[in-house]
Every structure is written in C-alpha cells, then in structure tokens.
Amino acid sequence: MKDNTRDVDLGGDYYDEDDYEIADAQFDLSSGVGQQPETARPTGEGERLQKVLARAGLGSRRVCEDLIAKGRVSVDGKRAILGMRIDPQVATVLVDGSRIQVREDMVYLAFNKPAGVLSAMSDDRERFHLGDYVENFTDKGIRLFHIGRLDFETEGLILLTNDGALAHKLAHPSFGVEKTYLAEIIGPVAKDVGKQLRDGVELDDGLARVDSFKIVDQFGKRVMVELVLHEGRKHIVRRMLDKVGHPVQSLVRTKFGPIHLGAQRSAVLRPLNSKEIGELFAAVDK
C-alpha cells in the first residue's frame, strides 16, 4: 500500500506550479495567422483533408468539406481546397486561424490532482504519483509530460501530453500563460493585501507578484481568494500569501491558460477536445 500522507520535498529551486520539462521534439508553429494565405495545390499523397479534420473532432466529413469550401481552413500557410491530401505527421492545419492538432499519436489530457499525489510520473518511494493515473497510456509506450507541477498537497488542474514542444512553451514563464488558483486563508483580509500582491512582495528568491487578486467568498473567519499569475517558483502561491500574513489552509488550481477545471471531479482524467487543444496552441503562438 502506498503512503500518500507524508510530506515530500521534490528538490530543486523551481518545481512548483509552473515547472516544466523540456523535450527534444520541436514543431514549426509559424502559420501565417492573420495573413491571407495562398491557395494550396492538390496532391495525390497522404490522407484526404476532410477525413483528417473529421478525425480531429471538427465534425462530420460533410461539415469539414464545408469548412474547406468556405476558405476557413489553411494548410502550411496556404488556403486549403477540396480534394487535397495531407500528411498529418508534418502538416500545420488551421481552422479560422486557430491551430488544429491532426496527428493521431498526440495525446492531451486534463487531470484533477488530489492532495497527496506527487507531480511526477514515477516515484522510487512508492508514493502516489501522476503515473498511477495514466497507466492506460504509458502501458502502450506513450511517454507523457506533465505541464508544470503542483505541490504535494495542492489540488487541481494539471495538464499532461506527449507533445513535448507544446508542453515546454506552456510551462515556460516567457510565454506568459496564466494560471488561476483558489486559496483558503484565515481572515479578515486587509484592503491593501491585493495591492501588495499586485505590486509585488519580496521573497527569499526575489520579487514576486500576481496578475490579479480578489476575494470570492467568506464564511466565518475563512476566506476564499482567487489569484492569477504566470510565473512559477517553489511554493510561490503559499509563500506570497504567507508573506502578507495569510498562510494557506488549502489550495486548488482552477485554470491553466484557456483550460478550466470546471466540475471535473478529483482524481478524474479526461482528454481535451479539439477546441481546447487549439486554444492551447493559440496561447503560445502569438
């Protein structure tokens, strides 16, 4: 039986909500978004575009044919035409300017991590970890990356994928992808706490600031606050709130970029839909 009750030190200076893993794979995400693309030429090789789009979740083949006919689809920067074929392994496909992942081998998952689960794919001390929840994929030889990490006791949304290039971009602070957290603290909360956090508080590893802060609920002395930030350091949310005199009682990540936790239950894993995947690409392809 695994022990999921012990505290854990993952080590390293930066492993918290915004840590990332770097993969060797690289993708050409330049797609000419916002430009008027040339018209692609038909080719006899590969799969029919409407079939590829339908498989990616854009609708029936007839719906996808209509998208192509209306000029809403581009392939490798050129306007798609009916009858064209593509190689899904290398083609960059956009619908209405948004990237669509058409590779069948790519996996994009959203997981609601419970407290007491390690943000790692394995653990030699046999603690509960992310790998325990994705064995249906890893047993098939699919190597998954978790996009960032959450503290051992932090709950909420964490994304997993085998798209190493996208994982790196989503997690790297330079791309400015926002993460939203809901924290329970002990009140009362002074009026200037939000301003302090937005202006920045000095931590032992430098200045840290939130993009936004607001009180969302209060019950007795317990207060629920929402924080949005795009950087990630070890225990950054907990340390910032502790710095302004409000130690965290519980912490949940409710949003990662455009992806919402919503009503997804704890310990539940779900695949992202084509719209959500496109929104992730758009978040880093600006």
TAPELIN-V756814 format. One record per pair of residues at least 24 apart in sequence whose C-alpha atoms are under 10 Angstrom apart, sorted by the first residue. I is the first residue (numbers start at 0). J is the second residue. Records with the same first field share a line. If there is no record, write none. Layout:
I->J ; J
This chain:
0->125 ; 126 ; 127
1->124 ; 125 ; 126 ; 127 ; 128
2->115 ; 116 ; 124 ; 125 ; 126 ; 127
3->114 ; 115 ; 116 ; 117 ; 125 ; 126 ; 127 ; 128 ; 151 ; 152
4->114 ; 115 ; 116 ; 126 ; 127 ; 151 ; 152
5->115 ; 126 ; 151 ; 152
6->115 ; 151 ; 152
7->115 ; 116 ; 117 ; 126 ; 150 ; 151 ; 152
8->117 ; 150 ; 151
9->117 ; 118 ; 119 ; 150 ; 151 ; 233
10->233
11->232 ; 233
12->204 ; 232 ; 233 ; 234
13->147 ; 148 ; 231 ; 232 ; 233 ; 234 ; 235
14->118 ; 147 ; 148 ; 149 ; 150 ; 231 ; 232 ; 233 ; 234
15->118 ; 147 ; 148 ; 149 ; 150 ; 151 ; 153 ; 230 ; 231 ; 232 ; 233 ; 234 ; 235 ; 236
16->118 ; 146 ; 147 ; 148 ; 149 ; 150 ; 153 ; 157 ; 170 ; 178 ; 180 ; 229 ; 230 ; 231 ; 232 ; 233 ; 234 ; 235 ; 236 ; 252
17->146 ; 147 ; 148 ; 149 ; 169 ; 170 ; 171 ; 172 ; 176 ; 177 ; 178 ; 228 ; 229 ; 230 ; 231 ; 232 ; 233 ; 234 ; 235 ; 255
18->145 ; 146 ; 147 ; 148 ; 149 ; 167 ; 170 ; 171 ; 172 ; 230 ; 231 ; 232 ; 233
19->144 ; 145 ; 146 ; 147 ; 148 ; 163 ; 166 ; 167 ; 168 ; 169 ; 170 ; 171 ; 172 ; 231
20->144 ; 145 ; 146 ; 147 ; 148 ; 163 ; 164 ; 166 ; 167 ; 168 ; 170 ; 171
21->144 ; 146 ; 163 ; 164 ; 165 ; 166 ; 167 ; 168 ; 170 ; 171
22->144 ; 161 ; 162 ; 163 ; 164 ; 165 ; 166 ; 167
23->163 ; 164 ; 167
24->161 ; 162 ; 163 ; 164 ; 165 ; 167
25->162 ; 163 ; 164 ; 165 ; 167
26->89 ; 91 ; 162 ; 163 ; 164 ; 165
27->75 ; 89 ; 90 ; 91 ; 164
28->75 ; 91 ; 92 ; 98 ; 164 ; 165 ; 280 ; 281 ; 283 ; 284 ; 285
29->75 ; 76 ; 91 ; 284 ; 285
30->73 ; 74 ; 75 ; 76 ; 77 ; 91 ; 92 ; 93 ; 96 ; 97 ; 98 ; 284
31->73 ; 75 ; 76 ; 77 ; 93 ; 96
32->73 ; 76 ; 93 ; 95 ; 96 ; 97 ; 98 ; 281 ; 284 ; 285
33->95 ; 96
34->76 ; 77 ; 96
35->73 ; 76 ; 77 ; 78
36->70 ; 72 ; 73 ; 74 ; 75 ; 76 ; 77 ; 78 ; 79
37->73 ; 74 ; 75 ; 76 ; 77 ; 78 ; 79
38->70 ; 73 ; 74 ; 76 ; 77 ; 78 ; 79 ; 80
39->73 ; 74 ; 75 ; 76 ; 77 ; 78 ; 79 ; 80 ; 81 ; 83
40->77 ; 78 ; 79 ; 80 ; 82 ; 83 ; 84
41->79 ; 80 ; 81 ; 82 ; 83 ; 84 ; 85
42->82 ; 83 ; 84 ; 85
43->82 ; 83 ; 84 ; 85
44->83 ; 84 ; 85 ; 86
45->83 ; 84 ; 85 ; 86 ; 87 ; 88
46->82 ; 83 ; 84 ; 85 ; 86 ; 87
47->81 ; 82 ; 83 ; 84 ; 85 ; 86 ; 87
48->72 ; 74 ; 79 ; 80 ; 81 ; 82 ; 83 ; 84 ; 85 ; 86 ; 87 ; 92 ; 101
49->80 ; 81 ; 82 ; 83 ; 84 ; 85
50->84
51->84 ; 85 ; 86 ; 87 ; 92 ; 100 ; 101 ; 102 ; 103
52->87 ; 92 ; 94 ; 99 ; 100 ; 101 ; 273
53->101
54->101 ; 102 ; 103 ; 273
55->99 ; 100 ; 101 ; 102 ; 103 ; 272 ; 273 ; 274
56->99 ; 100 ; 101 ; 272 ; 273 ; 274
57->94 ; 99 ; 272 ; 273 ; 274
63->94
66->94 ; 95
67->94
70->94 ; 95
71->95 ; 96
72->96 ; 97 ; 98 ; 99
73->97 ; 98
74->98
93->277
94->277
96->277 ; 281
97->274 ; 276 ; 277 ; 278 ; 279 ; 280 ; 281 ; 284
98->273 ; 274 ; 276 ; 277 ; 278 ; 279 ; 280 ; 281 ; 284
99->273 ; 274 ; 275 ; 276 ; 277 ; 278 ; 280 ; 281
100->273 ; 274 ; 276 ; 277 ; 280
101->273
104->141 ; 161 ; 162
105->141 ; 143 ; 160 ; 161 ; 162 ; 163
106->136 ; 141 ; 142 ; 143 ; 159 ; 160 ; 161 ; 162 ; 270 ; 271 ; 276
107->143 ; 144 ; 158 ; 159 ; 160 ; 161 ; 162 ; 166 ; 269 ; 270 ; 271 ; 272 ; 273 ; 275 ; 276
108->133 ; 143 ; 145 ; 157 ; 158 ; 159 ; 160 ; 161 ; 268 ; 269 ; 270 ; 271 ; 272 ; 276
109->145 ; 155 ; 156 ; 157 ; 158 ; 159 ; 160 ; 255 ; 258 ; 259 ; 260 ; 263 ; 267 ; 268 ; 269 ; 270 ; 271
110->145 ; 155 ; 156 ; 157 ; 158 ; 159 ; 260 ; 263 ; 264 ; 265 ; 266 ; 267 ; 268 ; 269 ; 270
111->154 ; 155 ; 156 ; 157 ; 158 ; 251 ; 252 ; 253 ; 260 ; 261 ; 262 ; 263 ; 264 ; 265 ; 266 ; 267 ; 268 ; 269
112->149 ; 151 ; 152 ; 153 ; 154 ; 155 ; 156 ; 157 ; 158 ; 251 ; 252 ; 264 ; 265 ; 266 ; 267 ; 268
113->151 ; 152 ; 153 ; 154 ; 155 ; 156 ; 251 ; 264 ; 265 ; 266 ; 267
114->149 ; 150 ; 151 ; 152 ; 153 ; 154 ; 155 ; 249 ; 250 ; 251 ; 265 ; 266
115->150 ; 151 ; 152 ; 153 ; 154
116->149 ; 150 ; 151 ; 152 ; 153 ; 154 ; 266
117->148 ; 149 ; 150 ; 151 ; 152 ; 153
118->145 ; 146 ; 147 ; 148 ; 149 ; 150 ; 151 ; 153 ; 157
119->144 ; 145 ; 147 ; 148 ; 149
120->144 ; 145
127->151
129->157 ; 159 ; 266
132->266 ; 267 ; 268
133->159 ; 268
145->170
146->170 ; 171 ; 255
147->171 ; 231 ; 255
148->231 ; 233
149->233 ; 234 ; 250 ; 251 ; 252
150->233 ; 234 ; 235 ; 237 ; 250
152->249 ; 250 ; 251
153->180 ; 182 ; 234 ; 237 ; 249 ; 250 ; 251 ; 252
154->180 ; 181 ; 249 ; 250 ; 251 ; 252 ; 253 ; 265 ; 266
155->180 ; 181 ; 250 ; 251 ; 252 ; 253 ; 254 ; 255 ; 259 ; 260 ; 263 ; 264 ; 265 ; 266
156->180 ; 251 ; 252 ; 253 ; 254 ; 255 ; 258 ; 259 ; 260 ; 261 ; 263 ; 265 ; 266 ; 268
157->252 ; 253 ; 254 ; 255 ; 258 ; 260 ; 268
158->255 ; 258 ; 268 ; 269 ; 270 ; 271
159->268 ; 270 ; 271
160->270
165->279 ; 280 ; 283 ; 284
166->279
168->279 ; 280 ; 282 ; 283 ; 284
169->255 ; 256 ; 279 ; 280 ; 282 ; 283
170->229 ; 230 ; 231 ; 255 ; 283
171->229 ; 230 ; 231 ; 283
172->228 ; 229 ; 230 ; 231
173->229 ; 230 ; 283
174->229 ; 230 ; 282 ; 283 ; 284 ; 285
175->228 ; 229 ; 230 ; 256 ; 282 ; 283
176->228 ; 229 ; 230 ; 255 ; 256 ; 257 ; 279 ; 282 ; 283
177->209 ; 210 ; 227 ; 228 ; 229 ; 230 ; 254 ; 255 ; 256 ; 257 ; 282
178->210 ; 226 ; 227 ; 228 ; 229 ; 230 ; 231 ; 252 ; 253 ; 254 ; 255 ; 256 ; 257 ; 258 ; 259
179->209 ; 210 ; 211 ; 212 ; 225 ; 226 ; 227 ; 228 ; 229 ; 251 ; 252 ; 253 ; 254 ; 255 ; 256 ; 259
180->212 ; 224 ; 225 ; 226 ; 227 ; 228 ; 236 ; 250 ; 251 ; 252 ; 253 ; 254 ; 255
181->213 ; 214 ; 215 ; 223 ; 224 ; 225 ; 226 ; 227 ; 236 ; 249 ; 250 ; 251 ; 252 ; 253 ; 254
182->214 ; 215 ; 222 ; 223 ; 224 ; 225 ; 226 ; 236 ; 237 ; 240 ; 246 ; 247 ; 248 ; 249 ; 250 ; 251 ; 252
183->216 ; 217 ; 221 ; 222 ; 223 ; 224 ; 225 ; 245 ; 246 ; 247 ; 248 ; 249 ; 250 ; 251
184->217 ; 220 ; 221 ; 222 ; 223 ; 224 ; 240 ; 241 ; 244 ; 245 ; 246 ; 247 ; 248 ; 249 ; 250
185->217 ; 218 ; 219 ; 220 ; 221 ; 222 ; 223 ; 244 ; 245 ; 246 ; 247 ; 248
186->217 ; 218 ; 219 ; 220 ; 221 ; 222 ; 223 ; 244 ; 245
187->217 ; 219 ; 220 ; 221 ; 222 ; 245
188->214 ; 220 ; 221 ; 222 ; 224 ; 243 ; 244 ; 245
189->243 ; 244
191->243
192->240 ; 243 ; 244 ; 245
193->224 ; 226 ; 243
195->239 ; 242 ; 243
196->226 ; 239 ; 240 ; 242 ; 243
197->226 ; 227 ; 228
199->239
200->238 ; 239 ; 240 ; 242 ; 243
201->238 ; 239 ; 242
202->235 ; 238 ; 239 ; 242
203->238
204->232 ; 233
206->239
207->231 ; 232 ; 235 ; 236 ; 238 ; 239
208->235 ; 236 ; 239
209->236 ; 239
221->248
222->248
223->247 ; 248 ; 249 ; 250
224->250
225->250 ; 251 ; 252 ; 253
226->252
227->252 ; 253 ; 254 ; 255
229->255 ; 256
255->279
256->282 ; 283
257->281 ; 282
